[in-house]
């Protein structure tokens, strides 16, 4: 009797799983840290995007001072002076400390990520909908322009984001509440902000609406691949500031008002810490000579979940004006985003280079790409056949079962979009039982050997591989939970040239490490949803 | 009783190849297609400076194990492991001393070897599935290392090891009668780039 493939993923688990893998990845290699200012080439924000509001009170005395300073500058024919505070320091004062409270559970974090998926929603392949019982629609963002090329390691992280990375990431998709998850290690966003200024009397009561200042806030975030830290960059987009204070104040008062940006952990979140002070410039300086401020957002392995100490960090950028003369009634905050950090000891660089800690954006859809024209061509051809015409693959279904259904093989992505269930990595040592079971079924289906040989009698690969030149390739991979032994999914075996199989294996290990695909951990809360998934796309 | 082999999976992860050959390091690299071999000043750390998506050409490095044997390591298999090419194994084998390569990627761990003048033989160490040519001496060496003659079963298991990578190294060491120790990894290495293609005929 052939194994029954039963769809066992609950709707709840499926929803959580969807929440962890959201957007199309776009891989690119940044060209290292650059010192010059980046920005200025990004698109304008859509008018429909709702601005984030900031309300600031200005004392009558300070307003008078501001206007006198403006008059002096006007008389002298000089620009307004810069803010008389340091742009940014390493010191993070107590008021600004963002050590979060650990009162958000892992399940709540998973729900947040699920909701985050909804923010990035776009229709998915209907086939997936049908697998989810027509109840749950898998969502992902549309493939952004630029296409894909190949997998890449994380970009170098400096004190500013590189211009190349900025240009690649900050496309129209970034100008949204959800921002753009560019790849597993990079996020970017543009959001409109609006600051309302009120004159306040000595008692702190608003007495007059002075005006409104509008601008575009820019955010770039990069996960490290060797520590549990993310670097968060922010600035006001050059040339984006406009004033509505009245004609004279527009020129001589409003531009001299300071604005602070502050990267921080979101409140009420899991163990999280952030470094460095707010960054302060006048609106005029932000508008004409912006500088990237940066903060490092970290969490510790101690509080992490499961074998790999997985822990999300929720973060945002706050903006305000807080000095003795100004009072921020309602600071503005960018939409909360999430990064996931882990301490997976088995993620390594060549010959043990330390990659055992790292942070990735779970909103990226991890996709391995094999090429029909690459050194792994025969494997790519096999996978394409398995994904698209599984009924023609080995092992055959038993006749009575074949009359009832077609084989179904997961893991396919097309044009950067998942169109089937994702694959979960397993590790030969950490998931030894599942790994061994995959091997046994593969040997049975491919060579007619091993403990599962009788199960595939008359159904397995015929003829078996010529071991002098060929190996048995299996899809889904032996290193996935959905491999040959999976009770839920079918699989395919095919004889391929040894060199193609070795090349595909080499590219797989490079991909697992580069995209930081964690191996299955059944001890995680909601393991079906919270473990990493990835997809396989076959390209020309 | 054999000493516990190095666990290269723990040290290097799931992607590596190790070749044992009864030839000097420079000879090994030449056979593997390296045209310009040079000492690696910081040894195997040279691999850490390469992207996993580098290559071809790929970096290979060789070192002396003892007065007869050398070890060659690879960590980039974008075009397959050079040490598994049949013509490489043929060139590296010597009378009475086979050349042998253990490889690991996420999907499979294998050992392939070639006795002097014989076809390639191979095995998967976890299941002990075997293919190709096994000389009596090779069978006996593997038997003495604890491997059964047939497919591994509960009654006739393969030796216990911390990982399949360690098991592969145990098998490779049994086939060649050599031993890779931690101090070898810290020693002097000769390295170079190769883009040698897989031979069109085995």
Interface residues (C-beta under 8 A of the other chain):
Chain A: X150 X151 X152 X153 X346 X347 X348 X349 X350 X351 X352 X353 X375 X425 X427 X428 X429 X436 X439 X440 X443 X447 X449 X450 X451 X467 X468 X469 X471 X474 X477 X478 X479 X497 X498 X499 X500 X501 X502 X503 X505 X506 X507 X508 X509 X510 X512 X513 X514
Chain B: X9 X10 X11 X12 X13 X14 X15 X16 X44 X45 X47 X48 X50 X51 X52 X53 X73 X75 X76 X77 X78 X79 X80 X81 X84 X103 X105 X106 X107 X108 X109 X119 X120 X122 X124 X126 X127 X129 X131 X132 X151 X153 X162 X163 X164 X165 X197 X198 X202
